[in-house]
Amino acid sequence: MMKYRSILNGGSIAGAFSYVMFLVYYYALGMNPIGPAKFITLVGVLFVMFKTLQHYRETELEGFARFIQLFSPAIIFSFIYASLNGMLVYLHGVALDAGFVEAIIEDNLSSIGQYKDAMVGFIGKDEYQKMIEQYQNTTLADIALGDAQSKSFTTLVAGIIISLILMKKPPIFAADESEA
């Protein structure tokens, strides 16, 4: 497990950073912390992921790596990052302030309310009402889990791209060059 120490540290840093940005968005800026603003945070998380995988390649893999040698740690990074952030958001709601749940529900309801006519025309009035009821019955656990799932999926896709970028094959030496 010591081999993955840099990956675990990077995922933990990204999860803590994401939680801090959650607090900044909600308390300092008055924004929906799991709305479109979280994509701004994603830039920082992806930078941490890139640097973490790069450091892992250079230290643990001696500067060379195939795709799977980088994507496997990217999966670990993604899991640590998303689960830590989801846990911190959930614990924040349970222990400190669950008011953000209502704010998120209201923001989501106002967002879909703007497109009511188009949505009713597309999915029907009954389905639209079911969707409204689902939003109204959203719990803290739903928000924390949904946020963790979206962060996990996003970083897994980014992990594929970053792993492809960081792949580096070792040089091929000719047999006659190594004997000389």
Order of alpha helices (4+ residues) and beta strands (2+ residues): alpha-alpha-alpha-alpha-alpha-alpha-alpha-alpha
